[in-house]
Each structure stands twice: as C-alpha cells, then as structure tokens.
Amino acid sequence: MVSRRPDGSSALRALLPFVASLLLALPFREARAHPGVGLVRDRAGNVFYTDLVHVWRITPDGRKAIVVRDVHTHELAMDERGNLYGEDNRYLGSGEGDDRYRHRIWRRSPDGRVTDVIPWSAGFWSNYGFVRDPTGATYWTHCPAQRCSIRRRAPVPEGAALRSVPVTTVARPGQFTSRINWIAASATEPGVLFVVDGLAVRRLDPSGRVTTIVAGLGAHAMGLWPTADGAHLYAAVYGARAIVRVRLRDGQTTTVARSPAPWGPSGVLVAPDGHLWVLEYSSATNAARVRRIAPNGTSRVF
C-alpha cells in the first residue's frame, strides 16, 4: 500500500494532507501519530503488521513476535519470494523550524536477514512504491502542491539495481478530482489500480481511463485489499470505524465489521480461509492491535 512526505511525493506524501485532515477531526490526544496501514500475509500463513515502532509477525498457530525492530514504518509489502518490505522515517530536526527528516527502505528476507534497499537518505522517500501488481511492478503517488500523479516502476529483476529499472507516469495531475488518499493494485488485472480519491473509490486502467466505483465510501478510507478472485475490494474506513466490502462489478457496499471505540481500522486483509484480519489503532493511546474475525463472526485479538 502507500505512504508520503512534505516535499510532495510518494505514498506518504499523498497521505500528508489526508493525515492533517484526520488529525484535525480527531480529539487532541489522538493527534500524536497517524496510524500505520501495513498488514500483509505470506504464503505460509504468517501475518505481519506495523505498530509504528516494530514490525510483528503472527504465526498460523497464533504466536506473536517482533521480526523487525525499531522501524517507524507505515506501510508493508510482500513479494512473491516472501521478502517483506517497509520504510523507516526519522525526524532529526529541533522542532524550532528545523524540519529535517531522513528515511530508508528495508527488506527482510524469509531467513530473517534485514538489509537496505535504499540506504539512509535525507528527506522523505519519494521514489519507491509498496503497492505491487501481479507482475511485480510497483506504484506510488507524487503530489507536489497537492497535484497528484501516480508513478510505476517495472518489475526489478533479482540482483538488479533499483535505479536501473525505468519509472513511468501512469496518471497525471487533473485525472482525479481530489487528493489521492490511497491506492491498491488489482490482484487479477495487471496495471489496474484502485484509487481513494477524496471520499470516492475510482478505477484506473492501464490506458489511463478513470471510472468511478463508489462515489462516497466514507471519511478517512485507508488500507485497501482487493480480493484474489477480483470480485471485491475491502477498505478500512477509519472515520466510520468500519470495514467495508465493495462489489467491483456494480459498486455495492456492505459493512462487514466494525471496530469498537476507541479502536479504528487502518488496514485489512482477507485470508484464503475466509478470515478477515484488521489492523486497528486506539484513538485514546495510539496503541496498535490486530483482530482476526472468523467467517462466523467470532474474533480474536492479538
């Protein structure tokens, strides 16, 4: 999925105006940090999530442990080889008009080794995407002065340098009516993206054509999860404390779960066995937790 910055690029960049509006809408105590959205699953059934301090793994038998320590990451991605990716963003300024940041992009291999894809660099990241389509191409937003475009990097061959792979623009400023809050890639159609455009969810096809799926999904829609069969899209709608399922053929929406106060959903995934996994953040303490909801409605908190 996506995260962004003040220089005006990347997923985090596109999120900054969204985060600002979210924080203004929430009680003061909630404004200490905005939620992470990183919630992914590997082929072995392990679920990984971020609490903005560490990255955690929940094994199929329910054991929970830290697997990447001390990383301020909002997004996570998993590739077809089982490598886990995230970012690390650090504030270095004094707080007195000295707004210095640095970032890196890291990768955790299945054997547990953590290495840098992009080493520590100044500023916010703006040239890397965590949204992946079925071919392995990655996508991110670039939003200088709130004029958002979407960029694509072709799949990176094993062992190739990231900078050697071309980047293209697949959506230009003006194609969307509002700021881009989030993007997700179709699990069945390479090059098709779902875009949270203000309150709407739109579909961007490889030709650049934009169509509206849902005109009003709800305030502060965050994590998106397109299903493996291409039939539905799940969204964590933080403002409504709801998980909403969207039927893609006609845009019909159904609320399938809600987060009890003070918790709000920021990420979601649907496992092959039908369990719904929800990443939730507390509006009272900024704590994070994961809730697994069975098809029969029973749930377990991790």
Protein Blocks (a to p, Z undefined) as FASTA:
>chain_A
ZZddfkopajklmmmmmmmmmmmmpcfklmmpccdfbdcddfkopacddehlaccdddfk
opacdfbghiacfbdcddfkopacddddddfbeonopacdddddddddfkopacdfbdcd
ehjdfbbcfbdcfkopacddddehhiacddddddddehiafklpccddfbdehiacbdcf
bdcddfklghiacddehjbccdddfkopacdfblblbghiabdcddfkopaccdddfkno
pacdddfknopacdfbdcddfbdcfbdcddfkopacdddddfklopacdddddfkopacd
ZZ
